[in-house]
Amino acid sequence: MIEIRTREEGVYTITSNSTKDLFGYIYENNFTLLDLNINTIQSDDNSHYNYQFKMALHRPANIPFILIVTTTQAFEQGDFSIIVHGPSIVSIRHRSEISFFS
């Protein structure tokens, strides 16, 4: 779970980079781990090179959103990086607490 907070309003592009085939889900504030498609603002798999995700979305200033990164294979683990491009720098924070929302 990764929290991303924008400083300025605008379009931000989020891409992944890994040797694993990654899938990304974006949420405004609540989600359920039982079904990651519920309350999804946007999701992507394989829009970027090498089986990576790439999503572009318009965001207001100072409103955080949640990025969930998963692999396409169950129980697969590995290193990855997230790149965010937009009109301003963003803050990115790993969120280790897991809450179940619906």
C-alpha positions in Angstrom: 0.0 0.0 0.0 1.5 3.3 -1.1 0.0 6.7 -0.3 0.7 9.4 -2.9 0.0 13.1 -2.2 0.1 15.7 -4.9 1.1 19.3 -4.2 -0.5 20.9 -7.2 -3.6 20.1 -9.3 -2.9 18.5 -12.6 -2.4 15.2 -14.5 0.0 12.8 -12.9 1.4 9.6 -14.6 2.3 6.7 -12.4 4.4 3.9 -13.9 6.0 0.8 -12.4 9.4 -0.7 -13.0 10.3 -4.3 -12.1 11.4 -7.7 -13.4 8.0 -9.0 -12.3 4.7 -8.6 -14.1 2.9 -5.9 -12.0 -0.6 -4.7 -11.7 -1.6 -1.4 -10.2 -4.9 -0.2 -8.6 -5.7 3.4 -7.5 -8.2 4.3 -4.9 -9.4 7.6 -3.5 -9.5 6.4 0.1 -11.2 3.1 0.7 -10.8 -0.4 -0.8 -11.2 -4.0 0.2 -8.4 -6.6 -0.1 -11.0 -9.2 -0.7 -11.8 -7.7 -4.1 -9.4 -5.0 -5.4 -11.8 -4.0 -8.1 -14.3 -2.5 -5.7 -14.0 1.3 -5.4 -11.2 1.4 -7.9 -10.6 4.8 -9.5 -8.3 3.3 -12.1 -6.3 0.1 -12.6 -3.8 -1.2 -15.2 -1.8 -4.2 -16.3 0.7 -4.1 -19.1 0.2 -0.6 -20.6 3.9 0.1 -20.1 6.8 -1.8 -21.5 7.9 -5.2 -20.0 4.6 -6.1 -18.5 4.4 -2.9 -16.3 1.5 -0.7 -15.5 1.1 3.0 -16.5 -1.8 5.2 -15.4 -2.5 8.9 -16.0 -5.1 10.7 -13.8 -6.1 14.2 -12.9 -5.6 14.9 -9.2 -6.5 17.9 -7.1 -3.8 19.5 -4.8 -3.1 18.0 -1.4 -5.6 15.1 -1.6 -3.8 11.8 -1.1 -4.7 8.6 -3.0 -3.8 5.0 -2.5 -1.8 2.9 -4.9 -1.9 -0.9 -4.5 0.8 -2.9 -6.4 0.4 -6.6 -6.9 2.0 -9.2 -9.1 -0.1 -11.1 -11.6 1.1 -14.4 -10.2 -0.2 -15.5 -6.7 2.4 -15.3 -3.9 5.1 -13.8 -6.2 7.4 -11.3 -4.5 10.2 -9.0 -5.7 11.6 -5.5 -5.9 9.8 -2.7 -7.8 9.9 1.0 -8.2 7.2 3.6 -8.8 7.8 6.7 -10.9 5.4 9.6 -10.8 5.5 12.4 -13.3 3.3 15.5 -13.1 3.3 19.3 -12.7 4.9 19.2 -9.2 6.7 16.9 -6.9 4.7 14.4 -4.9 5.2 12.8 -1.5 5.1 9.0 -1.4 4.7 7.0 1.8 4.6 3.3 2.3 1.6 2.4 4.5 2.1 -0.7 6.4 -1.2 -0.8 8.2 -3.9 -2.8 6.5 -7.6 -1.9 7.0 -10.5 -3.7 5.5 -13.0 -1.3 3.9 -16.0 -1.9 1.8 
